[in-house]
Amino acid sequence: MTWIAAVTRLRARREPGVLVTVATVRGHAPRGAGAKLVVGQTETWGSIGGGNIEAVAIDRARQLNVEPDPEPELMEFALNDKVVGPHGVQCCGGAVSLLLEPLPVVQAVAVFGIGHVGLELARILARHNLDLHLIDTRSDMLTDERLSVLADAVAQIHVHHTPLLPEEVLAELPPGAHVLIMTHDHAEDAALCDAALRTTGLGSIGLIGSAAKWVRFRKRLATEGGHDAATIDRIKTPIGMTEITGKEPATIAVSVAADLLRTFEQDRPGAVPNPVAEAPVVAEVHEVQEVQVREVEVRAAPRTPAVPKVREVRVRSGIR
């Protein structure tokens, strides 16, 4: 397996790793400059020459894998019979330096609703090294042509078309995934809020909308969903930077993305809490609706699926 394939495998597994590269070689050495070794939690791929230098590099890489915020580092080895390493002697006669580059598990973000704001937000987030999940019940929001603006994305894009129960995607998300709810349907938003609060292991949960919308949602989450106040408080609404008040989709997207990036920074080990970020939010970010939405009844009628499918019927508790 090539080192690129090994790094890709670690990324898909959401497993931390370290890329070890022979940076410089002076004199004789087992491998030349550029040789690579990928170290996972239990596996390795490739080789930098074996023997003591490889064993020591693997030991150090495994230590970096469990450190909270590892940084790249250089290791130097003299290859002569006067130097006894922890794993033996290598007397090739030269000297080698290794570059160890940590491959941390990246952040994961799920955007429910890829309408005007959702697509603008995806365009911004796609420029960052993260796993980006795009979910919508409407197939026309997820066409290749519409999502072609993400073709040069740095992020790994995962597209989910869920005509019936978009909240099922929540259980498929990686641990710590941040959830942003901004669909075209208030009933869908309510169901997602309820399901997100019932899903263990998620990161932050954000809901787009006005203060009036949240008053209705909060009441329903308590009375129909059975959630206590502390649980409901996990949902942040409105989302975005309160200092940015524009209502254009691109402006809202910039505001939401900036707020999310600030959350990423606060998630980093050793981060200093931002008292401004934790202050109560009073400003509103209004949602941009693509279609006129009627007031949601307490018991919303089931939606007609966009694509007829035969599916297993599941009985679920909570808001729908």
C-alpha positions, 0 to 999 in steps of 0.5 A: 500500500502506498503512503498516500493510500495509507493516509487515506485509510486513516482519514476514512477510519477517523483514526489519528496517525503520523507520517514519518519522512526521511528528511535528510541523509548524510553518508550511508543510510538504509533509505534515501531522503523522501522515504516514508512510513505511516504509523497508525494506532496499531498498524504501520505502512511503508518503511524508512529502513527498518532497524533501530531508527524505524522502531524508535520512530514508531515508538515516538509516533505512537506517543504523538498519536495520544498527545492532545495537540501534537506538533511536527518534530525532527529526530536525528540519528547517527548510524555508527557502532558507537551509538546504541539505540533502544532497539539495537545498533545500526552502523551504516556509517551515515546520519539521518534526520526524520520529520514526524508529521501528526495526522490528527482526526479532522473536525466533522460538520453536518449541514441539514438543508442545502438551500441558499444559505446551506450551499453558501455555507458549504462553499466556505466550509469546503475550503477547510480540512474537515469532513463535511456532510450535506443532507437534504430531503430534496434531490434537486438541491443535491444535483451534481451540477448544483454542487459543482461549486465544491469540485475543488474542495479541500474537505471530504464531501459526503452527500446524503439524499434522505427523502423521508427521515433526514434525522436518520443520518445523525446516527451515521455521523462520526463522534463529535460531529457539529450539526447545523439545522437550516432546512426549508421546513419548520417541521423538519427542523423540529424533528431534527432538533428532537433527534439531535438531542437524543443522539449521543456523542454529537458536538455542537447543535445549531439551529437557524431562525428567529427568536419567535421560532425558537420560542415555539420549538423550545416549548414543543421540545419540552412538552412533546419531546420530554427534554429538560431545560439543560438538554434543550440548552444544548441547541444554539440559536440563532447561529452566527456572529452577532456582530454580523447582521446582514440577511443575504445568504452569503453574509449569513453563511460567513457569519455561521462559518466564523462562529463555527471556526471559533467553536473549533478553536475552543475545542482544541486542548488547552484553549482559553474560553472566550467570555464574549463567545459564551455571553448570552446571544440576543441578536437574531439571524433570520433564515432565508426560506426558498418557499413559503412555509405555513405555520407548523401544527403541533402534530405535523402531517407526514411529508410525501417522499420526493422519490417513491421508495419501499422502506421499512416503517420505524416507530419513533418517539419524540417530535414529528 
